[in-house]
């Protein structure tokens, strides 16, 4: 079974399939905007997919605090602990 970080990376790859080089190594510490060129529309799509995949709801205000893949993973864990 894939780790949560691997699942997040898969979602990002799926959403950015046209923007990313297929051979690009994506790591949890990568900046979504600076390293992966995630814009606001892509971010909304990625967060939507993450909410479905992990059965969590990330508030709109919290999205601004998410800068890296690791941040997404930490937010998911935080929300799952509250359930």
SULLINFEN-V128439 format. One record per helix or strand. SS is the DSSP state (~ for helix, > for strand). FROM is the first residue (numbers start at 1). TO is the last residue. If there is no record, write none. Layout:
SS/FROM/TO, SS/FROM/TO
//
This chain:
~/4/15, >/31/31, ~/40/54, ~/60/63, >/68/68, ~/69/82
//
